[in-house]
Amino acid sequence: MKSVTEFAIFTLNKGLAAKAALAAEGKTPEEIQTSLGETFKLEGDKLKYFINALDVAGQNQKDLKRVFVISLNEGETAPAKAVQVEEMHYVPEFLITTKPMPVEAKGGRGGKGGRGGRGGEKKGSSPWGMSPEEKAAKNKGGAPKA
């Protein structure tokens, strides 16, 4: 397989818009082809490839990234979605889009860590027990020390 050329989607979109405008004016296919050649500065085989790539792009506009023009050696098979026009194959390449992940319902697992905090701790307390000030405040309001 030998890649001959490729056309990006932004070039193809401009070409499709220009082709549609020229067709609306009532131009013949030959006039459309020469006008597109002048507009995009293409001639010869490259212009022929561009016109055929426009037809392929018109059929596959959703998520299209570019169209490759390839020639196959003997015994090779064409890739999937390839369109053969004369001796060349036009292969549309598509954008790969990912589907968004489903949002899980929030459970009772806690905040930042996802596993919850320590069971009996209050916010701001030390993991090593109560400070002397907290002990004094607790003993002041409660029963006297023995």
Buried (B, 14 or more C-beta within 10 A) or exposed (E): EEEBBBBEBEBBBEBBEBBEEBEEEEBEEEEBBBBBBEEBEBEEEBBBBBBBBBBBBBEBEEEBEBBBBBEBEEEEEBBEEBBEBEEBBBBBBEEEEEEEEEEEEEEEEEEEEEEEEEEEEEEEEEEEEEEEEEEEEEEEEEEEEE
